[in-house]
Amino acid sequence: MEPNSNLKNTNFLAYYTKHETAIRAYVRSGLYNHHDVADLMQKVAIIAWNKFDQFKDREENFGKWMMVIAKYEIMSFRRKAQKMDVPICDQVMQKILDQGANEYDSGKEHWQALQLCTQKLKAAERELLDVAYNSSTSIKDFAKETNKTSQSLYQKLNRIRTALTSCVHLQIKAVQS
């Protein structure tokens, strides 16, 4: 295998794994059978892989690009299959898929705003969030380690969530205006 091929493999896999969950959720919104979803995800990945060298705006738009591929593959699959219990016309399915693409953009904006807002927190607040969401340590055990009550940590965690929610809304509002 050539060095360029290895680099292509690495780059593609990095982008693909970053966006795979969102793409799978999008595909799931258009197909209802998990086997069909798995098959279509494979097909989307193969198409994206084959066209990866042609796509230049990878950093910003890889997920959106794969959604476009998925959208056309879902529409093609549904036209070929025509075996749904409740048929949905193409226009309705198009609207469902377009909504899924819009939600992807919205989710991306929310995620970026959350990351920015989290960076504004004090180190101790980020540590508490990390314990609450990314650690196997319970709040009760963390309270013992820090000589605090678990109730005080839960209250602090609630204040942090409220502050993050407010910050995220302000960030998104600023971006949209």
PyMOL commands that set and color helices and strands:
alter all, ss='L'
color gray80, all
select helices_A, chain A and resi 3-30+34-54+58-81+90-119+123-134+139-145+150-176
alter helices_A, ss='H'
color red, helices_A
deselect
rebuild
show_as cartoon
